């Protein structure tokens, strides 16, 4: 009997500095891409008046995969 090992990756929230470090895209370029529907939009981390937002790490990973696949 063989046991399949399943890797479960916990959901992580990335703030802008981490998104920028992973993608290399400027903030204004990323905002433009969000308006055009190319890049994922962030979600609020707390109710107003807090302005803190974040992105799911899995969404940013998927974006990177999509962008690298398009460039090949």
Secondary structure, DSSP 4 states (H G I P E B T S, - for coil): --------PPP-EE-HHHHHHHH---HHHHHHHHHTTSSPPPEESSSTT---EEEEHHHHHHHHHHHHHHH-
